[in-house]
């Protein structure tokens, strides 16, 4: 499986579900809230000098932009189910160690689910790219702003 930076969006089943829920909320509940805000603002009078109306229109634009973004992501989504494999790929959970640091666990995810503080690293990040295609017991070098860091892959779980 090749992981280029094409238009494909890699998502876990949970990530896909969360984006669908967010899209649904924006298209229903949020649109209704904004419509009410617009109606209220129109009742205030002259629209050319109505800050409340301008604010509501801005909210509407931001919401519609977010809807378009989520629709685009979901239309290009490839749902990746976690499977244990011989080589590291999107969806893999890996245990590794680097010099002077205790074992670390990472999950390789698509860019929409990346959260390095939780151990979810994007397959497009320097660290994620370095792990892809490697196997248990291999050592890899990752180029960082502070120099090269060597990681030893302990396990793919």
N, C-alpha and C positions, 0 to 999 in steps of 0.2 A: 504494500500500500504506500503510495507516494503522498507526501504532505507538502505541497507547494503553497505559496501564498496566493493561490487563485481566489476565486470568489466563494469557495466553499467555506461554510461556517460549521465547525465541529462543536456539537453540544451533547451533553449527557442527557439521558431521558428526563432527569429532574430539571436540568437547565432549560430544555425545550419546553417543558410544562410551565415553568415559571415565566418564561417569555410569552407564552400563549396567554397565561392568566393576566399578565401586565397589559398586553395588547387588548384583551377583552375589557379590562377595567378602563383603559383610556378611551376606547371606542364607545363605551356605554356610560358608566358613571361619570367619568371626567367630562365628556362632551355635554352631558346634561347640566352639570355644575357650571360649566362655562356659558352655556346657553342662558341659564338663569341670570348669571352675572351680566351678560350682554343685554338682556331684557331690562334689568334694573338700571343699567347705565343709560340705556336709550330713554328711559322715563325721566332722567335728570335734565333733559333738554338738549340744547345746541351741541351736536356731536363734534363740531370742529374745535371746540375748546373744552371738551369733556375728558378729563384725565382718567376718570373711572372707565369710560368707554375704550380709551386707548389701552388701558391696562388689560381689559377683558379681551380685546383683539390680540394683544401680545400673548396672553395665556392661550388663546385659541391657536395661534401660529405655532407656539412651542409644542402644544399637544399634538397637532397635526404632523409636525416634523418628527416627533417621537413615534407616532403611529407608523409613518412611512418607513422610518428606520427599522422598527421591529418587524414590519411586514417583509421588508427586504431581507433581513437576517433569517427569518423563519422560512422564506421561500428558497433560500440557499443552504438551509441547514442539512447536515448529515448527522443523524443521531448515532453516537458512538457508545456502545454498551461495553462496560468493563469486562474484559476477558483476559485471563492469564495467557501470556504467549512467551515464546522463546526470546523475542526481541521487543524492545520498547517501542511503543506507538501511542498515538492519541488514545487516551483512556487507560493507559497503563498506570499502575501504582508501583512506585519503586522505592526501595530502601537503599540508601547510599551513605557513604562516609567520606568526609574530607579531612585533611590533616588538622589535628588539634580540635576537632569538633565532634561531638557525639553523633550517633546515627541520625539521619534525617529521612523523612518520608515525603515524597512528592507524588502528585497526581498530574499527569500530562493532560491538559485540557485545551479547548479552543479559546480564542482571545476573549470571547464574551464571558467566560466563566473564570478567567484568570484572577487569582487572589493570592499573591505570593505569601502574605502573612498567614494564610491558612494552608499553605503547601500546594496550592493549585497553580501550576506554572503553564503558561501558554506554550504551545508547540512552536510558536513563532519567536519566542524569546531566545536570547543567546543560550541560556541554560537548557531550555526545552529542545532547541535544535540540536544541541550537543548530545543529548541523551538518545534522540530518535535513532532507531536501527541498531542500537547496541544491546549487548546481552549481559546476563548475570556474570559476575566475576571480572568483567572488563573494567579498565580504567580509562577515563576520558579527561581531556583538558578543555577547560572552558575559559575563553578570553573575556576578562572583565575589565572595567576601568582601572582596577587596582592591579591588574596583571593576570597571569594564568593561574587557575585553580584546578587542582586535580581532584576528581571524584572517583571513588571506587564503588561500583555497583554491587551491592551485597545481595539483593534479591529483587525479583519482579513478582509482585503478589496480586 
